[in-house]
């Protein structure tokens, strides 16, 4: 049941972020991810790995979405505030956090399967951005396929990285003795 709640929570963050960004607002994403992350970390048996994955995901988003923004391949409807200024908007970084919080839960089946992680990232990343574009949160520079190729490569790497780290940190976390 918690896996389904995690999946639904992630989807709610995605819709809040994308719909808010399409209207020029970043705060719906920040509020939604704050609620989702607080709930997820409160109920998770993997708090440490979840928090670490969220941190890595933010850094990954800063790099990937920052490069897409800096190169002009992608334009964000709510581009500010961003990290760094002109880089990855806060609302997209909120999505990275919420995505990371699925790896030990609703996407647990991906952990330890790097080929599936790679395939999910290569297909799912561009599809999510295409859906966000249809809702008006992002737009692609012409020709759009350049942006999609970068997204496919970047998300394939990111998803594989997050899946690998989730597995490694889960094993370490479960082997850590509990202090008396």
Secondary structure, 3 states (H helix, E strand, C coil): CHHHHHHHHHHHHHHHHHHHHHCCCCHHHHHHHHHHHHHHHHHCCCHHHHHHHHHHHHHHHHHHHHHHHHCCCEEECCCCCEECCCCEEHHHHHHHHHHHCCCCCCCHHHCCCHHHHHHHHHHHHHHHHHHHHHCCCEEECCCHHHHHHHHHHHHHHHHHHHHHHHHHHHHHHHHCCCCC
